[in-house]
Amino acid sequence: MTTDLPKSTAPSSPALRRRATAAIARSTTGERTLAVVVGLVLLAAGTLVTLLSYGYFGTARAGRPLLDPMIVDAVQAQPLVARVVGIACGLLLAVLGLVWAAHALRPERRPDLLLEGEPLDGSIDTSIVVSAAAAAEAMAAQAAELPGVGRARARLVGTEAAPAVRITLWLADDAAVRDILARLHSEVLTTARASLGLTELPAAVRLELDHVQPGPRVA
């Protein structure tokens, strides 16, 4: 179950709402948009061919070959060029398909956070980079100490400029969910924002029931 934090902490700006949505689940907007565009193009092509075959553009045109005779003559006159163009188009489509598949299957980005420090000796600028794994482990460890939480897991997602956090909590049967969410916001997330120098850190919280394995029975 994925839940929101209290209403008072709900994102107010569109950019912050997009970051909060990215925290809930990995965005597939690009893949969906490309799939819809390709589907619409194929649907339009199929519809035009169907209308053409049924004579909606004239019975004479419906009886002619799909390709114009001039194109057929040009292909027959230059078979080698036609083959090369066909192979090039096929390779291009294959490469585009592989790029699309690699883009869709790429690992989700986990941004490291850059904390800028004060210059040393007035000449050398220093900076501290907090890895995504370290920041997530710190938040998970603090969240696991909340009363009613058996264990916790956190993952930092988004970009360096606009990070968000995805937290999973495994709760005991008698856990007070509302109190846990309130303390998660007021303690864990507030501490994380202050430590990482962030003014906003959208979070998506997934709640799971922590099933305790029953102990062995003594006969």
C-alpha positions as CSV (number, residue, x, y, z in Angstrom):
1,M,0.0,0.0,0.0
2,T,1.4,3.4,-1.0
3,T,0.3,6.3,1.1
4,D,0.7,10.1,1.2
5,L,2.1,12.1,4.0
6,P,-0.3,14.5,5.9
7,K,-2.1,17.0,3.7
8,S,-0.2,20.0,5.1
9,T,2.9,18.5,3.5
10,A,1.3,18.0,0.1
11,P,3.3,19.5,-2.8
12,S,2.0,22.9,-3.8
13,S,3.9,23.7,-7.0
14,P,3.6,21.7,-10.3
15,A,7.3,20.9,-10.3
16,L,7.2,19.6,-6.8
17,R,4.1,17.5,-7.7
18,R,6.1,16.0,-10.6
19,R,8.9,15.1,-8.2
20,A,6.5,13.5,-5.8
21,T,5.0,11.5,-8.6
22,A,8.5,10.3,-9.6
23,A,9.0,9.2,-6.0
24,I,5.9,6.9,-6.2
25,A,7.1,5.0,-9.2
26,R,9.5,5.1,-12.1
27,S,8.2,7.4,-14.8
28,T,7.3,5.7,-18.1
29,T,6.0,8.8,-19.9
30,G,8.6,8.7,-22.6
31,E,8.0,5.1,-23.5
32,R,4.3,5.5,-23.4
33,T,4.4,8.6,-25.6
34,L,6.6,6.9,-28.2
35,A,4.4,3.8,-28.2
36,V,1.3,5.9,-28.7
37,V,2.8,7.9,-31.5
38,V,4.0,4.7,-33.3
39,G,0.6,3.1,-32.8
40,L,-1.2,6.1,-34.2
41,V,1.0,6.2,-37.3
42,L,0.5,2.5,-37.9
43,L,-3.3,2.9,-37.3
44,A,-3.5,5.8,-39.8
45,A,-1.5,3.8,-42.4
46,G,-3.7,0.8,-42.0
47,T,-6.8,2.9,-42.2
48,L,-5.7,4.6,-45.4
49,V,-4.8,1.2,-47.0
50,T,-8.2,-0.2,-46.0
51,L,-10.1,2.8,-47.4
52,L,-8.1,2.6,-50.6
53,S,-8.8,-1.1,-51.1
54,Y,-12.6,-0.5,-50.6
55,G,-12.6,2.1,-53.3
56,Y,-13.2,5.2,-51.2
57,F,-10.6,7.1,-53.3
58,G,-12.1,5.8,-56.5
59,T,-12.6,2.4,-58.0
60,A,-9.9,2.9,-60.5
61,R,-7.3,3.7,-57.8
62,A,-8.4,0.7,-55.8
63,G,-7.6,-1.7,-58.7
64,R,-4.1,-0.3,-59.2
65,P,-1.1,-1.6,-57.3
66,L,-0.3,0.0,-54.0
67,L,3.0,1.4,-55.2
68,D,2.9,3.8,-58.1
69,P,4.2,2.2,-61.4
70,M,6.9,4.8,-61.7
71,I,8.3,3.7,-58.3
72,V,8.1,0.0,-59.4
73,D,9.9,0.8,-62.6
74,A,12.6,2.8,-60.7
75,V,13.2,-0.1,-58.3
76,Q,13.4,-2.6,-61.2
77,A,15.8,-0.4,-63.1
78,Q,18.1,0.0,-60.0
79,P,17.8,-3.3,-58.0
80,L,21.1,-2.8,-56.2
81,V,20.3,0.7,-55.0
82,A,16.8,-0.5,-53.9
83,R,18.4,-3.4,-51.9
84,V,20.9,-1.1,-50.3
85,V,18.2,1.4,-49.3
86,G,16.0,-1.4,-48.0
87,I,18.9,-2.9,-45.9
88,A,19.8,0.6,-44.6
89,C,16.2,1.3,-43.5
90,G,16.0,-2.1,-41.8
91,L,19.2,-1.6,-39.9
92,L,18.1,1.9,-38.9
93,L,14.8,0.5,-37.6
94,A,16.7,-2.2,-35.7
95,V,19.0,0.3,-34.1
96,L,16.1,2.5,-33.1
97,G,14.4,-0.5,-31.6
98,L,17.5,-1.5,-29.6
99,V,17.9,2.1,-28.4
100,W,14.3,2.2,-27.3
101,A,14.6,-1.1,-25.5
102,A,17.8,-0.1,-23.7
103,H,16.2,3.2,-22.7
104,A,13.2,1.4,-21.3
105,L,15.3,-1.2,-19.4
106,R,17.9,1.1,-18.1
107,P,18.4,1.1,-14.3
108,E,16.6,3.8,-12.3
109,R,18.8,6.7,-11.6
110,R,20.0,7.1,-8.0
111,P,21.4,10.6,-7.6
112,D,24.4,11.5,-5.4
113,L,24.0,14.8,-3.6
114,L,26.7,17.5,-3.7
115,L,27.2,19.5,-0.6
116,E,29.3,22.6,-1.2
117,G,31.7,23.6,1.6
118,E,33.7,26.7,2.4
119,P,37.0,27.4,0.6
120,L,40.1,26.2,2.4
121,D,43.1,28.7,2.6
122,G,41.0,31.0,0.4
123,S,42.1,29.3,-2.8
124,I,40.9,25.7,-2.9
125,D,37.2,25.1,-3.0
126,T,36.1,21.9,-1.3
127,S,32.9,19.9,-1.6
128,I,31.4,16.8,-0.1
129,V,29.4,14.3,-2.1
130,V,26.9,12.2,-0.3
131,S,26.1,9.0,-2.2
132,A,22.5,8.0,-2.8
133,A,23.1,4.7,-1.0
134,A,24.5,6.4,2.1
135,A,21.7,8.9,2.3
136,A,19.1,6.1,1.8
137,E,20.7,3.9,4.4
138,A,20.7,6.7,6.9
139,M,17.0,7.5,6.4
140,A,16.1,3.8,6.5
141,A,18.0,3.3,9.7
142,Q,16.3,6.2,11.4
143,A,12.8,5.2,10.1
144,A,13.4,1.6,11.4
145,E,13.8,3.0,15.0
146,L,10.2,4.5,15.0
147,P,7.8,2.7,17.3
148,G,5.8,0.1,15.4
149,V,8.2,-0.2,12.5
150,G,9.9,-3.6,12.2
151,R,12.2,-2.7,9.3
152,A,12.6,0.0,6.7
153,R,14.1,0.5,3.3
154,A,14.7,3.8,1.4
155,R,15.8,4.7,-2.1
156,L,16.9,8.0,-3.4
157,V,15.5,8.7,-6.9
158,G,15.2,11.6,-9.3
159,T,18.1,13.9,-10.2
160,E,20.8,15.8,-8.3
161,A,18.9,19.0,-8.7
162,A,15.5,17.5,-7.8
163,P,15.8,14.4,-5.6
164,A,13.0,12.4,-4.1
165,V,12.9,9.5,-1.7
166,R,11.0,6.2,-1.8
167,I,10.5,4.6,1.6
168,T,9.1,1.2,2.4
169,L,8.0,0.5,6.0
170,W,7.2,-2.9,7.4
171,L,4.8,-2.4,10.3
172,A,3.8,-4.5,13.3
173,D,0.2,-5.6,13.7
174,D,-0.5,-3.0,16.4
175,A,1.3,-0.1,14.8
176,A,-0.3,3.3,14.8
177,V,0.0,4.2,11.1
178,R,-1.0,7.9,11.5
179,D,1.5,8.5,14.3
180,I,4.3,6.7,12.3
181,L,3.6,8.9,9.2
182,A,3.6,12.0,11.3
183,R,6.9,11.1,13.0
184,L,8.4,10.1,9.7
185,H,7.7,13.5,8.3
186,S,8.6,15.5,11.4
187,E,11.8,13.5,12.4
188,V,13.2,11.4,9.5
189,L,12.5,13.6,6.5
190,T,13.1,16.9,8.4
191,T,16.5,15.5,9.5
192,A,17.3,14.4,6.0
193,R,16.5,17.7,4.5
194,A,18.5,19.6,7.1
195,S,21.5,17.2,6.7
196,L,21.5,17.2,2.9
197,G,20.8,21.0,2.6
198,L,17.5,20.5,0.8
199,T,14.5,22.8,1.1
200,E,12.2,20.1,-0.4
201,L,12.4,16.3,-0.4
202,P,9.2,14.7,-1.7
203,A,8.6,11.2,-0.4
204,A,6.5,8.3,-1.3
205,V,5.8,5.8,1.6
206,R,4.8,2.2,1.0
207,L,3.4,0.3,4.0
208,E,3.7,-3.4,4.4
209,L,2.7,-5.7,7.2
210,D,5.7,-7.2,8.9
211,H,4.8,-10.9,9.4
212,V,6.5,-12.3,12.4
213,Q,7.5,-16.0,12.0
214,P,5.9,-18.0,14.8
215,G,8.3,-19.8,17.1
216,P,8.6,-23.6,17.3
217,R,6.0,-25.2,19.4
218,V,7.0,-27.5,22.3
219,A,5.1,-30.7,22.4
